[in-house]
Amino acid sequence: MGGESSTSTAARGGTRNTPAGGRTGEVLSGVAVALGLVLFLGGFVWGAVIYRPYTVPTTSMTPTIDGGDRVLAQRVDGDAVRRGDVVVFKEASWGDVPMVKRVVAVGGDEVACCTNGKLTVNGKQIDEPYLPKGSAAESTSIPTVTVPEGNLFLLGDERSGSLDSTAHLTDAASGTVPRSAVEGRVDAVVWPVNGMLKRPTGFETLGGLSEPGPLRLIVGGVVAGAVLVLGGAAYGPVAKRAGRRGRARTELAGAR
C-alpha cells in the first residue's frame, strides 16, 4: 500500500515530501515575491527620480503647509507651472535659499489686491479657499502689477506674515521671479501625513490647472509590492504546516 501511495503521488508530479499542489504553490509564491520586490524597489527608485523632499521652515503657507512640515515636490520645468501651483524656488534677490510659495499670476497677467476683499487676476476676482479661515486676501495690498513674460507672481497663503512678491515690489521685476528659478511643484505634505494638496479651483476661469504628479501611483506600487512580498514569503511556512497536518491525518487514517 505504501509503495502504491508513493507511486501515485509521483505520477501526479509531486514527491513524498512535496505534493504537486505544494510545488505549484511554491512557484507562485516565488513569483509573487519577485514581482513584489520589483514593484517595491521600483516605486522607491521612481519616487527618488521624480520627487525631492523639502522642509518648510516658516508658517507663510499656513494652513496649507505649516512650519516644519516635510513636503514632496515633483521636479518640473518652470514652463510647466500654472496659476495656483505651490512651488519651491530659489532666487538670488530673495536670499538664494529654497522657498515655498503659491503662484497667483504668470507672464502677461495683471494682478492686484483687492476688490471686494479678493485678489484679482486679469480683472477676475479669485476665490481662494486655501487662505486661513476668517482671513481675507486684502490683508496684503497689491497695486496693479503686470507680470513680465517668463516670470511668476508668488504669494504665501498666510498673507499677513509672508515675505513674498509683495515684499519685493520695488525690485526691477516688480516682485516677480523667473520660471527658471522653480525647482519643483509641491504635490503633498508627507510629514505629518496630510496627503495630497487640494487643487486650487479658483483659477480655473483663467486657464488650465496643473495635473497632479504620479505620487499616488508610486505609493500604490510600493504598497502593492510590500503586500506581495509579505504574502509570498508567508505562503511557504503556511503551506508546509498545512502539508504536515495533511500527511499526519493520512498516516493516522492508514494506521486505523
C-alpha positions in Angstrom: 0.0 0.0 0.0 2.9 2.4 0.9 4.5 1.8 -2.5 1.3 2.4 -4.3 0.8 5.7 -2.5 4.3 6.9 -3.3 3.9 5.9 -7.0 0.6 7.7 -7.1 2.0 10.9 -5.7 4.9 10.9 -8.1 2.6 10.3 -11.0 0.8 13.5 -10.1 4.0 15.5 -10.3 4.9 15.6 -6.6 7.3 13.8 -4.2 6.8 12.1 -0.9 7.6 15.4 0.9 6.1 17.9 -1.5 2.8 17.2 -3.2 2.2 18.5 -6.7 -0.1 21.3 -5.5 2.6 22.3 -3.0 5.2 22.7 -5.7 2.8 24.8 -7.7 2.2 27.0 -4.7 6.0 27.4 -4.1 6.4 28.5 -7.7 3.6 31.1 -7.3 5.0 32.2 -4.0 8.4 32.9 -5.6 6.8 34.8 -8.5 4.8 36.9 -6.0 7.9 37.8 -4.0 9.9 38.6 -7.2 7.1 40.8 -8.6 6.6 42.4 -5.2 10.3 43.3 -4.9 10.2 44.9 -8.4 7.2 47.0 -7.5 8.5 47.9 -4.1 12.1 48.8 -5.1 11.0 50.3 -8.4 8.5 52.6 -6.7 11.2 53.9 -4.4 13.6 54.5 -7.3 10.9 56.1 -9.4 9.9 58.4 -6.5 13.6 59.4 -5.9 13.9 60.4 -9.5 10.6 62.3 -9.8 10.4 63.9 -6.3 12.5 65.8 -4.0 11.8 66.4 -0.2 11.9 69.8 1.4 11.3 71.0 4.9 9.3 74.2 5.1 10.8 76.4 7.8 8.1 79.1 8.2 4.4 79.5 8.6 3.9 81.6 5.5 1.9 78.9 3.7 -0.4 78.1 6.7 -2.8 76.4 6.7 -1.9 74.5 3.5 1.6 73.8 4.9 2.7 74.5 8.4 6.2 75.5 9.6 8.3 72.4 10.0 6.2 70.3 7.6 8.0 67.9 5.2 6.8 68.1 1.6 7.4 66.3 -1.6 7.9 68.4 -4.7 7.8 67.0 -8.2 10.8 68.0 -10.2 9.3 70.1 -13.1 10.5 72.6 -15.6 9.4 76.1 -14.8 7.4 76.3 -18.0 5.1 73.6 -16.7 3.9 75.7 -13.8 0.4 77.1 -13.8 -1.6 79.5 -11.7 -2.5 78.1 -8.3 0.5 75.8 -8.1 2.6 75.7 -4.9 6.2 75.7 -5.9 9.7 75.5 -4.5 12.0 78.1 -6.0 15.4 79.8 -5.3 16.1 83.3 -6.4 19.3 85.3 -5.6 17.5 88.5 -4.8 15.2 86.7 -2.3 18.1 85.2 -0.3 19.2 82.4 -2.7 17.6 79.7 -0.4 14.7 77.4 -1.3 11.3 79.0 -0.6 7.8 77.7 -0.9 5.0 80.0 -2.3 1.9 79.9 -4.4 1.8 81.1 -8.0 -1.1 83.5 -8.4 -0.2 85.1 -11.7 2.0 84.2 -14.7 3.7 86.2 -17.5 1.3 88.7 -19.1 -1.2 88.7 -16.3 -2.3 91.8 -14.4 -2.6 91.1 -10.6 -3.9 93.4 -7.9 -5.4 93.3 -4.5 -8.1 93.8 -3.6 -11.6 94.0 -5.0 -14.4 93.1 -2.6 -11.7 91.6 -0.4 -10.5 89.3 -3.1 -7.3 89.0 -5.2 -7.9 89.9 -8.8 -6.1 88.5 -11.8 -6.8 90.0 -15.3 -9.8 91.7 -13.7 -11.3 88.4 -12.4 -11.9 88.0 -8.6 -10.3 84.8 -7.4 -11.8 82.6 -4.8 -9.0 81.4 -2.5 -10.3 78.7 -0.1 -6.8 77.8 0.9 -6.4 81.1 2.9 -6.6 80.8 6.7 -10.1 80.6 8.0 -11.5 84.1 8.5 -8.6 85.7 6.7 -9.1 88.0 3.7 -6.8 88.4 0.7 -6.9 92.2 1.4 -4.6 91.7 4.4 -1.9 92.5 1.8 -2.4 95.4 -0.5 -1.0 95.0 -4.1 -1.0 97.7 -6.7 -1.8 96.6 -10.2 1.3 94.7 -11.4 1.8 93.4 -14.9 3.9 90.2 -14.7 6.7 90.1 -17.2 6.7 87.3 -19.7 8.5 84.3 -18.4 8.0 85.3 -14.8 5.7 84.4 -11.9 4.0 86.4 -9.2 4.1 84.5 -5.8 2.2 84.8 -2.6 2.1 83.0 0.7 -1.3 81.6 1.8 -0.7 83.4 5.2 -0.8 86.8 3.6 -0.2 88.9 6.7 3.2 87.2 7.5 4.6 86.1 4.2 7.8 87.5 2.7 6.6 87.0 -0.9 6.3 89.1 -4.1 4.7 91.9 -2.1 8.0 92.4 -0.2 9.8 92.9 -3.5 7.5 95.2 -5.4 10.2 97.8 -5.8 12.6 95.3 -7.4 13.3 95.7 -11.2 11.0 92.7 -11.8 8.1 94.1 -9.7 8.4 91.3 -7.2 8.2 88.5 -9.7 10.7 85.7 -10.2 11.7 83.9 -13.5 10.2 80.5 -14.2 13.8 79.2 -14.4 14.0 79.7 -10.6 11.5 76.9 -9.9 12.9 73.7 -8.6 9.7 71.8 -8.1 5.9 71.7 -7.7 4.7 70.6 -4.3 2.3 67.6 -4.5 1.9 66.5 -0.9 2.7 67.0 2.7 4.3 63.8 3.9 5.1 64.7 7.5 2.8 65.0 9.2 0.9 62.7 6.8 -1.6 65.3 5.4 -1.6 63.8 1.9 -2.0 65.4 -1.5 -2.6 69.2 -1.8 -6.1 70.2 -2.8 -6.4 71.6 -6.4 -6.7 75.4 -6.5 -10.0 75.6 -8.3 -10.3 79.4 -8.1 -8.0 79.8 -11.1 -9.9 77.6 -13.5 -11.6 80.5 -15.3 -8.2 81.8 -16.3 -6.9 78.7 -17.9 -6.0 75.1 -17.3 -4.6 73.8 -14.0 -1.7 71.5 -13.5 -2.3 67.8 -13.3 -1.2 66.1 -10.1 2.1 64.2 -10.4 2.4 60.4 -10.2 2.8 60.3 -6.4 -0.4 58.2 -5.9 0.7 55.7 -8.5 4.1 55.4 -6.9 2.7 54.9 -3.4 0.2 52.4 -4.8 3.1 50.4 -6.4 5.1 50.4 -3.2 2.2 49.2 -1.1 1.2 46.5 -3.6 4.8 45.4 -3.7 5.0 45.1 0.1 1.8 43.1 0.2 3.1 40.7 -2.5 6.4 40.2 -0.8 4.9 39.6 2.6 2.1 37.4 1.2 4.5 35.3 -0.9 7.0 34.9 1.9 4.3 33.8 4.3 2.9 31.2 1.9 5.9 28.8 2.3 5.6 28.3 6.1 1.8 28.1 6.0 1.8 25.6 3.1 4.4 23.4 4.8 2.4 23.4 8.1 -0.7 22.5 6.2 1.1 19.7 4.4 2.4 18.2 7.6 -1.0 18.3 9.1 -2.4 16.6 5.9 0.2 13.9 6.0 -0.4 13.3 9.7 -4.1 12.8 9.1 -3.3 10.4 6.2 -0.9 8.3 8.2 -3.4 8.2 11.1 -6.1 7.0 8.8 -3.8 4.3 7.3 -2.9 3.1 10.8 -6.5 2.5 11.5 
